[in-house]
Amino acid sequence: MGLGRKPAINWLKQLSIPVRWMPLRLDMLSAVRSFLQFLEEGQPDIYVPVDNVPAFYAAGYARRGGIPTVGPLMSDHPYTYAFVDEFVNGDRDFRLSAVVPCSTFVESQVSTTATALGVTVRRIACGVPIPARTAELSGSVFRLVYIGRLAEEGKRISDLTNAFCTVIQSIPSLEAWIAGEGEARPAVKNIIRKKGISAQVRFLGRVDSAYDVMTRCHSLVLLSDFEGLPISMLEGMATGLVPICLDLRSGVREAIEHGVNGLIVKDRGADFLAAVSGLQSDPAKWQRLSLAARETARKRYAIEESARQWLDLLEHLNRQGAAPPADFQAPRVLRLPPHAESYIHIKPPWKSALEKNLRHIPPLYRMAKTTAAIGRTIKSQADGLI
């Protein structure tokens, strides 16, 4: 429930799994009501909200109605810990039944408090398919790739693009591909255009299959400020790409042993350049790290193992319940914490446009408009009294 990404929806449909699209609600109460109506119609055995604040508030009512609730914790982002503060450490009426941290570090940040409050904690990595095809060294081109969101926050995509341009200009027979979509797409394309090396640094945009792209590359690059346990890194390792990642406290060091199955760098500059140069110039080293990366993904992060762990957790939560609950009924009156509305940051397009225009209207004109509006209100009220 709560899926809003088209690739995920299309994938579920291909597996003949029913999917229902829910329209975006711009106020908290109506958004929570829509999820509760969904629960009443679907009568799930377990409810798993993902990255959606109204869905998590609905989970509070679901749990009190006898439906166990599970919150995945997918990132080492302050937003994740805000979820924990609200739906684990906060009001017990909205407390989750269980949380699923994606990495050992994220688990360490939440497990003590959550366990003390009776919330089940089960670390489960995001599993990835292990493809039959793998990356191979062939020809004279060594290819780097980034696949993911094109975002400045966290992903630092402009800095990564500049880092790609720098290594391309420093190392012959090197290419770099950037695949993905996001709000920083114009910035990425502009950097490549200004550098004048679009033949060596290719912007691919959205791709249908990450694995099809990865099998044509040799190293997966991730230079983020923070991650949970990066899925693109695990997919790259499963394909035999050698990961080159910035040192992070969550996820990267959990999967990568530097110099054994990947490379961990200290910066996006000199150390990154040295890592790429050393890997590109030593085919035997690349082959050794590539095989080890794929073996790590196969043994520890295969999607089958992740699915088994999820199934074990869901069966555990199902067994914990007492008698089978009666049909869930959405409450007619909702009680949400006073601060709940502040979690919705999306504004209707007309409201954003109005606020933008008002910022460009001279203050005296705005004051005159306000005075006139107040005058009309007073007059209408006076007319009503006559």
C-alpha positions in Angstrom: 0.0 0.0 0.0 1.1 3.6 -0.6 3.1 2.8 -3.7 3.4 5.9 -5.8 6.3 5.1 -8.2 5.3 4.0 -11.7 8.2 1.5 -12.1 7.0 -0.3 -8.9 3.4 -0.3 -10.0 4.3 -1.6 -13.5 6.4 -4.4 -11.9 3.6 -5.4 -9.6 1.1 -5.5 -12.4 3.5 -7.7 -14.4 3.5 -10.2 -11.5 -0.4 -10.1 -11.6 -0.5 -8.4 -8.2 -3.5 -6.1 -7.8 -2.5 -2.4 -7.5 -4.7 0.5 -6.6 -3.7 4.1 -7.4 -4.6 6.6 -4.7 -4.9 10.3 -5.6 -2.8 12.8 -3.8 -4.5 14.5 -0.9 -3.2 17.9 0.2 -4.6 18.1 3.7 -3.8 15.6 6.5 -7.3 14.7 7.6 -8.5 13.8 4.1 -5.3 11.9 3.3 -5.6 9.8 6.5 -9.3 9.2 5.7 -8.4 7.9 2.2 -6.0 5.4 3.6 -8.4 4.3 6.3 -11.1 3.8 3.6 -8.6 1.7 1.7 -8.0 -0.4 4.7 -11.7 -0.9 5.3 -12.2 -2.0 1.7 -9.1 -4.2 1.5 -9.1 -5.8 5.0 -5.4 -6.6 5.0 -3.8 -9.0 7.5 -0.8 -6.7 7.9 -0.3 -3.1 6.9 3.1 -1.7 5.6 3.1 2.1 5.0 6.1 3.4 3.2 7.5 7.0 3.2 4.0 8.6 3.6 3.1 10.5 6.7 -0.7 10.2 6.4 -0.3 6.4 5.7 1.6 6.2 9.0 -1.1 8.0 10.9 -3.6 5.6 9.4 -1.4 2.8 10.7 -2.2 3.9 14.3 -5.9 3.2 13.7 -5.1 0.0 11.9 -3.0 -1.4 14.8 -5.7 -0.4 17.3 -8.2 -2.2 15.0 -6.2 -5.4 15.2 -4.0 -5.1 12.1 -0.2 -5.3 12.8 1.7 -2.5 11.2 5.3 -2.4 9.9 7.4 0.7 9.1 10.4 0.2 6.8 13.4 2.5 7.7 15.1 2.9 4.3 17.7 5.7 4.9 20.1 7.4 7.3 18.3 10.7 6.7 16.9 13.0 9.4 13.5 12.3 7.9 13.8 8.7 8.8 14.5 9.5 12.5 11.6 12.0 12.5 9.4 9.1 11.5 10.9 7.1 14.4 10.3 10.0 16.9 6.7 10.3 15.8 5.6 6.7 15.2 7.8 4.8 17.6 8.8 7.2 20.4 5.7 9.4 20.2 2.0 9.0 21.0 1.4 5.4 21.8 -1.9 5.5 19.8 0.1 5.9 16.6 3.0 3.6 17.5 3.9 0.9 14.9 4.0 -2.8 15.7 7.4 -3.2 14.1 10.1 -1.3 12.2 12.5 -2.7 9.6 15.9 -0.9 9.5 17.8 -1.5 6.2 21.3 -1.4 7.7 23.1 -2.2 10.9 23.8 1.5 11.6 20.1 2.6 11.2 19.2 -0.4 13.5 21.7 0.8 16.1 20.0 4.2 16.2 16.5 2.9 16.9 16.6 -0.6 18.4 17.1 0.2 22.1 14.2 2.7 22.5 11.9 0.7 20.1 12.5 -2.6 21.9 11.8 -0.9 25.3 8.5 0.4 24.0 7.5 -3.1 22.8 8.1 -2.4 19.1 9.6 -5.3 17.2 12.9 -4.4 15.4 14.1 -6.6 12.5 16.9 -5.5 10.2 16.3 -6.6 6.6 18.4 -5.4 3.7 16.7 -4.6 0.4 17.3 -7.7 -1.6 18.3 -7.5 -5.2 17.9 -10.1 -8.1 21.2 -11.8 -9.1 21.3 -11.5 -12.9 22.7 -14.3 -15.1 24.6 -11.8 -17.2 27.6 -10.0 -15.7 29.9 -7.1 -16.5 33.0 -8.0 -18.5 36.2 -6.3 -19.4 36.3 -6.1 -23.2 37.7 -3.6 -25.6 39.7 -0.5 -24.6 36.9 1.4 -22.8 36.5 1.4 -19.1 33.0 2.7 -18.1 31.8 4.2 -14.9 28.0 4.5 -14.1 25.7 6.2 -11.7 22.1 5.0 -11.5 19.7 6.7 -9.2 17.8 9.9 -8.3 19.1 13.1 -9.8 19.1 15.1 -6.6 21.4 17.5 -4.9 20.4 16.7 -1.3 22.0 13.4 -0.3 23.0 12.2 -3.8 25.1 15.4 -4.5 24.5 14.7 -8.2 26.1 17.9 -9.5 29.3 17.2 -7.5 29.3 13.6 -8.9 28.8 14.9 -12.5 31.8 17.2 -12.0 33.8 14.4 -10.5 33.0 12.3 -13.6 34.1 15.1 -15.9 37.4 15.5 -14.0 38.4 11.8 -14.2 37.3 11.7 -17.9 39.7 14.6 -18.6 42.5 13.0 -16.7 42.3 9.3 -17.8 42.2 8.2 -21.4 39.9 5.5 -22.6 37.3 6.2 -19.8 33.6 6.8 -20.2 30.9 7.7 -17.6 27.2 7.2 -17.8 24.5 8.9 -15.7 21.1 7.3 -15.6 18.0 8.4 -13.7 15.5 11.2 -13.2 15.0 14.0 -10.7 14.8 17.7 -10.1 18.5 18.2 -10.8 18.3 16.8 -14.4 18.8 20.3 -15.9 21.9 20.9 -13.7 23.5 17.6 -14.8 22.9 18.3 -18.5 24.2 21.8 -18.2 27.4 20.7 -16.5 28.1 18.1 -19.3 27.3 20.7 -22.0 29.6 23.3 -20.5 32.5 20.9 -20.2 32.0 19.9 -23.8 32.6 16.2 -23.3 29.1 14.8 -23.9 30.6 11.9 -25.9 32.5 10.7 -22.9 30.0 11.6 -20.2 26.6 10.4 -21.4 23.3 11.4 -19.8 20.9 8.5 -20.3 17.9 9.8 -18.4 15.3 7.2 -17.2 16.2 3.6 -18.2 13.8 0.6 -18.3 16.3 -1.9 -16.9 19.2 -1.0 -14.6 20.8 -4.4 -15.2 20.9 -3.9 -19.0 22.9 -0.7 -18.4 25.1 -2.2 -15.7 26.2 -5.2 -17.8 27.8 -2.7 -20.2 29.8 -0.9 -17.5 32.6 -1.8 -15.1 32.2 0.3 -11.9 29.2 1.7 -10.1 29.9 5.1 -8.5 28.0 6.5 -5.5 29.3 9.7 -3.9 26.3 10.5 -1.6 26.3 12.4 1.7 24.1 9.7 3.3 22.4 6.5 2.4 20.6 3.6 4.1 21.9 0.5 2.3 22.1 1.7 -1.4 20.0 -0.5 -3.7 21.9 0.7 -6.8 25.2 -0.3 -5.1 23.9 -3.8 -4.4 22.5 -4.2 -7.9 25.9 -3.1 -9.3 27.7 -5.7 -7.1 25.2 -8.4 -8.2 26.1 -7.6 -11.8 29.9 -7.7 -11.1 30.5 -4.0 -11.2 33.2 -2.9 -8.7 31.6 -0.2 -6.5 33.4 3.0 -5.8 31.6 4.7 -2.9 32.2 7.7 -0.6 32.8 6.6 3.0 29.5 6.7 4.8 28.4 5.7 8.3 25.5 3.6 7.0 25.4 0.9 4.4 28.5 1.3 2.4 31.0 -0.2 4.9 28.4 -2.9 5.8 28.6 -4.2 2.2 32.0 -3.2 1.0 35.4 -4.2 2.4 37.8 -1.8 0.8 40.2 -3.5 -1.6 38.4 -6.8 -1.3 35.0 -6.4 -3.1 35.0 -2.6 -3.8 36.7 0.7 -3.1 35.8 3.3 -0.5 37.1 6.8 -1.1 37.6 9.8 1.2 36.5 12.5 -1.2 35.1 13.3 -4.6 38.4 14.7 -5.7 41.9 13.3 -5.5 41.1 10.1 -3.7 38.2 9.3 -6.2 40.5 10.0 -9.1 43.2 7.7 -7.7 40.7 4.9 -7.1 39.4 5.1 -10.7 42.9 5.3 -12.1 44.1 2.3 -10.1 41.2 0.2 -11.0 41.1 1.1 -14.7 44.8 0.4 -15.2 44.8 -3.0 -13.5 42.5 -5.6 -15.2 43.6 -8.3 -12.7 42.5 -6.1 -9.8 39.2 -5.3 -11.4 38.5 -9.0 -12.1 39.3 -10.0 -8.5 37.1 -7.3 -7.0 34.3 -7.9 -9.5 34.0 -11.6 -8.6 34.1 -10.8 -4.9 31.4 -8.1 -5.2 29.1 -10.5 -7.1 29.7 -13.2 -4.5 28.9 -10.8 -1.6 25.6 -9.8 -3.3 24.7 -13.5 -4.0 25.4 -14.6 -0.4 24.1 -11.7 1.6 21.8 -9.6 -0.5 19.9 -11.9 -2.9 16.2 -11.0 -3.1 15.2 -14.5 -2.2 16.9 -14.1 1.2 15.3 -10.7 1.8 11.9 -12.2 0.9 12.5 -15.1 3.3 13.3 -12.7 6.2 10.2 -10.5 5.4 8.0 -13.6 5.4 9.4 -14.7 8.7 8.7 -11.3 10.2 5.2 -11.1 8.8 4.4 -14.6 10.1 5.8 -13.6 13.5 3.5 -10.6 13.7 0.5 -12.6 12.5 1.1 -15.2 15.3 1.5 -12.5 17.9 -2.1 -11.4 17.4 -4.8 -13.0 19.6 -8.0 -14.1 18.1 -8.5 -13.1 14.4 -9.7 -9.5 14.4 -13.2 -8.5 13.3 -13.4 -6.6 10.1 -11.6 -3.3 10.3 -13.9 -0.3 10.2 -12.6 3.2 9.5 -13.4 5.5 12.4 -15.8 8.3 11.6 -14.1 10.8 13.9 -10.3 11.2 13.7 -8.0 12.4 16.4 -4.6 13.4 15.2 -1.8 15.1 17.1 -2.0 19.0 16.8 1.3 19.1 14.9 0.3 16.5 12.3 -0.8 19.0 9.7 2.8 20.4 9.6 4.1 17.2 8.0 2.3 18.0 4.7 4.5 20.3 2.7 2.8 20.0 -0.7 0.8 23.0 -1.8 -1.8 23.2 -4.7 -0.3 24.7 -7.8 -2.6 27.7 -7.7 -1.5 28.5 -4.2 2.2 28.2 -5.0 1.7 30.5 -8.0 -0.3 33.0 -6.0 2.4 33.2 -3.3 5.1 33.6 -5.9 3.2 36.4 -7.6 2.5 38.2 -4.3 6.3 38.2 -3.5 6.7 40.4 -6.6 3.9 42.9 -5.8 5.1 46.1 -4.2 4.3 46.2 -0.4 2.1 49.4 -0.7 0.0 47.7 -3.4 -0.4 44.6 -1.3 -1.4 46.8 1.7 -4.0 48.6 -0.4 -5.5 45.3 -1.7 -5.7 44.1 1.9 -7.3 47.3 3.2 -9.9 47.1 0.3 -10.6 43.4 1.2 -11.2 44.3 4.8 -13.4 47.1 3.9 -15.6 44.8 1.7 -15.8 42.3 4.6 -16.9 45.0 7.1 -19.5 46.4 4.6 -21.0 42.9 3.9 -21.3 42.2 7.6 -22.9 45.6 8.2 -25.4 45.0 5.4 -26.3 41.7 7.0 -27.3 43.5 10.2 -29.6 45.9 8.5 
